[in-house]
Amino acid sequence: MSKLSEPFTEPSSDDILAKAIFTVNRHAKTATNPKYLYALKKKALLKMIKEGKAEKKGLHFSRNPKNSRQQSDVLVSCGQYTFHMPPCKEDFNQLPHLGRLNEQIRNPRCSMSLSKAKELLETYTGMTEDRSKPSPPARKKYTKPVFKPLGQSY
């Protein structure tokens, strides 16, 4: 079969977005300031759910609950990938609870740079990172200690 007669199969934009979310999520786990990456992931997943490109499957018990309390996360399916995100109130009424997370199920491997993944998700969501460096906290001016003669009160 010649190359001309073979159908060209380009990865769908949904699959590319899922890979970008996977890459951002993987890097957020070890980032020094992961807030922006997690916010980018959440906004992209919510937009994909709204557009019908991703689907909420159910609730899982969280592996790392805050304050040692039982906590649930929403399982979102997007192409070949699955992600967890914080639930909203309606999720507890609308979604089935799937119990504990199955450790055997893994997302497929993906090789995409963080910069490319961020660029894709930023153009998709319209979100931008505040690149200005936060100013260091103001240092207190040094005041010399005052020594009183022995026997006087402060």
Short mmCIF file of the C-alpha atoms (twelve columns), coordinates in Angstrom:
data_MODEL
# 
_entry.id   MODEL 
# 
loop_
_atom_site.group_PDB 
_atom_site.id 
_atom_site.type_symbol 
_atom_site.label_atom_id 
_atom_site.label_alt_id 
_atom_site.label_comp_id 
_atom_site.label_asym_id 
_atom_site.label_seq_id 
_atom_site.Cartn_x 
_atom_site.Cartn_y 
_atom_site.Cartn_z 
_atom_site.pdbx_PDB_model_num 
ATOM 1   C CA . MET A 1   0.000   0.000  0.000  1 
ATOM 2   C CA . SER A 2   1.417   3.376  -0.939 1 
ATOM 3   C CA . LYS A 3   1.675   6.250  1.500  1 
ATOM 4   C CA . LEU A 4   -0.771  8.299  -0.566 1 
ATOM 5   C CA . SER A 5   -3.596  5.789  -0.203 1 
ATOM 6   C CA . GLU A 6   -3.189  5.411  3.570  1 
ATOM 7   C CA . PRO A 7   -5.579  7.573  5.564  1 
ATOM 8   C CA . PHE A 8   -3.764  10.253 7.520  1 
ATOM 9   C CA . THR A 9   -4.632  9.911  11.196 1 
ATOM 10  C CA . GLU A 10  -3.739  13.035 13.098 1 
ATOM 11  C CA . PRO A 11  -4.220  12.882 16.856 1 
ATOM 12  C CA . SER A 12  -7.465  14.601 17.784 1 
ATOM 13  C CA . SER A 13  -7.364  17.918 19.587 1 
ATOM 14  C CA . ASP A 14  -9.109  16.216 22.541 1 
ATOM 15  C CA . ASP A 15  -6.274  13.694 22.800 1 
ATOM 16  C CA . ILE A 16  -3.637  16.430 22.598 1 
ATOM 17  C CA . LEU A 17  -5.422  18.440 25.303 1 
ATOM 18  C CA . ALA A 18  -5.625  15.326 27.511 1 
ATOM 19  C CA . LYS A 19  -1.872  14.792 27.073 1 
ATOM 20  C CA . ALA A 20  -1.243  18.446 27.952 1 
ATOM 21  C CA . ILE A 21  -3.357  18.132 31.111 1 
ATOM 22  C CA . PHE A 22  -1.495  14.928 32.020 1 
ATOM 23  C CA . THR A 23  1.866   16.689 31.584 1 
ATOM 24  C CA . VAL A 24  0.826   19.727 33.634 1 
ATOM 25  C CA . ASN A 25  -0.585  17.477 36.373 1 
ATOM 26  C CA . ARG A 26  2.585   15.378 36.511 1 
ATOM 27  C CA . HIS A 27  4.796   18.467 36.835 1 
ATOM 28  C CA . ALA A 28  2.495   20.131 39.378 1 
ATOM 29  C CA . LYS A 29  3.103   17.299 41.842 1 
ATOM 30  C CA . THR A 30  6.783   18.290 42.162 1 
ATOM 31  C CA . ALA A 31  6.643   22.034 41.360 1 
ATOM 32  C CA . THR A 32  7.769   24.602 43.911 1 
ATOM 33  C CA . ASN A 33  4.585   26.616 43.322 1 
ATOM 34  C CA . PRO A 34  1.944   24.210 41.969 1 
ATOM 35  C CA . LYS A 35  -1.114  26.477 42.443 1 
ATOM 36  C CA . TYR A 36  -1.088  27.860 38.907 1 
ATOM 37  C CA . LEU A 37  -0.592  24.442 37.305 1 
ATOM 38  C CA . TYR A 38  -3.468  22.891 39.275 1 
ATOM 39  C CA . ALA A 39  -5.701  25.884 38.470 1 
ATOM 40  C CA . LEU A 40  -4.831  25.510 34.767 1 
ATOM 41  C CA . LYS A 41  -5.641  21.786 34.894 1 
ATOM 42  C CA . LYS A 42  -8.966  22.402 36.632 1 
ATOM 43  C CA . LYS A 43  -10.039 25.170 34.254 1 
ATOM 44  C CA . ALA A 44  -9.137  23.062 31.193 1 
ATOM 45  C CA . LEU A 45  -11.027 20.021 32.540 1 
ATOM 46  C CA . LEU A 46  -14.115 22.097 33.376 1 
ATOM 47  C CA . LYS A 47  -14.111 23.613 29.884 1 
ATOM 48  C CA . MET A 48  -13.716 20.172 28.286 1 
ATOM 49  C CA . ILE A 49  -16.610 18.812 30.384 1 
ATOM 50  C CA . LYS A 50  -18.755 21.782 29.352 1 
ATOM 51  C CA . GLU A 51  -17.934 21.155 25.674 1 
ATOM 52  C CA . GLY A 52  -18.585 17.408 25.969 1 
ATOM 53  C CA . LYS A 53  -14.939 16.445 25.340 1 
ATOM 54  C CA . ALA A 54  -14.561 14.982 28.850 1 
ATOM 55  C CA . GLU A 55  -16.953 13.265 31.224 1 
ATOM 56  C CA . LYS A 56  -17.324 13.021 34.988 1 
ATOM 57  C CA . LYS A 57  -17.413 9.307  35.842 1 
ATOM 58  C CA . GLY A 58  -17.878 9.268  39.615 1 
ATOM 59  C CA . LEU A 59  -16.304 9.931  42.996 1 
ATOM 60  C CA . HIS A 60  -13.254 8.264  44.534 1 
ATOM 61  C CA . PHE A 61  -11.987 8.431  48.084 1 
ATOM 62  C CA . SER A 62  -8.947  10.709 48.100 1 
ATOM 63  C CA . ARG A 63  -5.568  9.066  48.627 1 
ATOM 64  C CA . ASN A 64  -4.216  12.070 50.530 1 
ATOM 65  C CA . PRO A 65  -7.104  13.599 52.489 1 
ATOM 66  C CA . LYS A 66  -6.631  16.950 54.222 1 
ATOM 67  C CA . ASN A 67  -6.514  16.957 58.019 1 
ATOM 68  C CA . SER A 68  -6.801  13.128 58.109 1 
ATOM 69  C CA . ARG A 69  -10.487 13.298 57.196 1 
ATOM 70  C CA . GLN A 70  -12.233 11.220 54.583 1 
ATOM 71  C CA . GLN A 71  -12.456 13.167 51.344 1 
ATOM 72  C CA . SER A 72  -13.669 12.424 47.818 1 
ATOM 73  C CA . ASP A 73  -12.400 13.538 44.412 1 
ATOM 74  C CA . VAL A 74  -14.235 13.562 41.073 1 
ATOM 75  C CA . LEU A 75  -12.912 11.099 38.491 1 
ATOM 76  C CA . VAL A 76  -12.907 12.712 35.040 1 
ATOM 77  C CA . SER A 77  -12.387 10.669 31.870 1 
ATOM 78  C CA . CYS A 78  -10.829 12.467 28.914 1 
ATOM 79  C CA . GLY A 79  -9.831  10.288 25.951 1 
ATOM 80  C CA . GLN A 80  -7.470  7.571  27.207 1 
ATOM 81  C CA . TYR A 81  -6.653  9.551  30.350 1 
ATOM 82  C CA . THR A 82  -8.377  9.875  33.710 1 
ATOM 83  C CA . PHE A 83  -7.863  12.704 36.181 1 
ATOM 84  C CA . HIS A 84  -9.041  13.679 39.642 1 
ATOM 85  C CA . MET A 85  -10.286 17.116 40.585 1 
ATOM 86  C CA . PRO A 86  -12.049 18.622 43.614 1 
ATOM 87  C CA . PRO A 87  -15.823 18.023 43.665 1 
ATOM 88  C CA . CYS A 88  -18.560 20.627 43.810 1 
ATOM 89  C CA . LYS A 89  -21.766 20.187 45.839 1 
ATOM 90  C CA . GLU A 90  -23.817 18.898 42.880 1 
ATOM 91  C CA . ASP A 91  -21.290 16.114 42.239 1 
ATOM 92  C CA . PHE A 92  -22.206 14.373 45.502 1 
ATOM 93  C CA . ASN A 93  -25.866 14.225 44.444 1 
ATOM 94  C CA . GLN A 94  -25.377 13.408 40.753 1 
ATOM 95  C CA . LEU A 95  -22.374 11.062 40.579 1 
ATOM 96  C CA . PRO A 96  -22.030 7.503  41.856 1 
ATOM 97  C CA . HIS A 97  -19.381 6.812  44.497 1 
ATOM 98  C CA . LEU A 98  -16.818 4.357  43.131 1 
ATOM 99  C CA . GLY A 99  -15.123 3.672  46.481 1 
ATOM 100 C CA . ARG A 100 -11.351 3.388  46.699 1 
ATOM 101 C CA . LEU A 101 -9.023  4.235  43.838 1 
ATOM 102 C CA . ASN A 102 -7.812  1.191  41.890 1 
ATOM 103 C CA . GLU A 103 -4.008  1.426  41.971 1 
ATOM 104 C CA . GLN A 104 -3.685  -0.948 38.980 1 
ATOM 105 C CA . ILE A 105 -5.203  1.500  36.484 1 
ATOM 106 C CA . ARG A 106 -2.627  3.926  35.068 1 
ATOM 107 C CA . ASN A 107 -2.683  6.654  32.453 1 
ATOM 108 C CA . PRO A 108 -0.673  5.952  29.275 1 
ATOM 109 C CA . ARG A 109 2.811   7.452  29.107 1 
ATOM 110 C CA . CYS A 110 3.215   10.717 27.301 1 
ATOM 111 C CA . SER A 111 6.230   12.757 26.257 1 
ATOM 112 C CA . MET A 112 5.332   16.424 26.035 1 
ATOM 113 C CA . SER A 113 7.317   19.303 27.456 1 
ATOM 114 C CA . LEU A 114 5.800   21.350 30.250 1 
ATOM 115 C CA . SER A 115 6.214   24.574 28.275 1 
ATOM 116 C CA . LYS A 116 4.308   23.155 25.290 1 
ATOM 117 C CA . ALA A 117 1.586   21.731 27.555 1 
ATOM 118 C CA . LYS A 118 1.192   25.058 29.381 1 
ATOM 119 C CA . GLU A 119 1.060   26.938 26.077 1 
ATOM 120 C CA . LEU A 120 -1.652  24.599 24.728 1 
ATOM 121 C CA . LEU A 121 -3.787  24.845 27.850 1 
ATOM 122 C CA . GLU A 122 -3.317  28.603 28.188 1 
ATOM 123 C CA . THR A 123 -4.525  29.169 24.619 1 
ATOM 124 C CA . TYR A 124 -7.408  26.731 25.184 1 
ATOM 125 C CA . THR A 125 -8.579  28.284 28.462 1 
ATOM 126 C CA . GLY A 126 -7.440  31.882 27.978 1 
ATOM 127 C CA . MET A 127 -5.684  31.745 31.356 1 
ATOM 128 C CA . THR A 128 -2.306  33.427 31.827 1 
ATOM 129 C CA . GLU A 129 0.304   33.088 34.540 1 
ATOM 130 C CA . ASP A 130 1.233   36.182 36.495 1 
ATOM 131 C CA . ARG A 131 4.925   36.235 35.687 1 
ATOM 132 C CA . SER A 132 5.811   39.160 37.971 1 
ATOM 133 C CA . LYS A 133 8.040   38.045 40.796 1 
ATOM 134 C CA . PRO A 134 6.582   38.646 44.228 1 
ATOM 135 C CA . SER A 135 8.539   41.232 46.177 1 
ATOM 136 C CA . PRO A 136 10.447  39.846 49.135 1 
ATOM 137 C CA . PRO A 137 9.000   40.720 52.539 1 
ATOM 138 C CA . ALA A 138 10.271  44.037 53.880 1 
ATOM 139 C CA . ARG A 139 13.126  43.599 56.336 1 
ATOM 140 C CA . LYS A 140 12.744  45.150 59.732 1 
ATOM 141 C CA . LYS A 141 15.249  47.839 60.498 1 
ATOM 142 C CA . TYR A 142 17.826  46.733 63.034 1 
ATOM 143 C CA . THR A 143 17.618  48.476 66.378 1 
ATOM 144 C CA . LYS A 144 20.473  48.222 68.812 1 
ATOM 145 C CA . PRO A 145 19.631  46.660 72.158 1 
ATOM 146 C CA . VAL A 146 19.440  49.074 75.065 1 
ATOM 147 C CA . PHE A 147 21.225  47.994 78.228 1 
ATOM 148 C CA . LYS A 148 20.028  49.486 81.497 1 
ATOM 149 C CA . PRO A 149 22.267  49.729 84.501 1 
ATOM 150 C CA . LEU A 150 21.870  46.866 86.949 1 
ATOM 151 C CA . GLY A 151 18.885  47.331 89.243 1 
ATOM 152 C CA . GLN A 152 16.781  49.605 86.979 1 
ATOM 153 C CA . SER A 153 13.519  48.313 85.554 1 
ATOM 154 C CA . TYR A 154 12.646  48.395 81.895 1 
# 
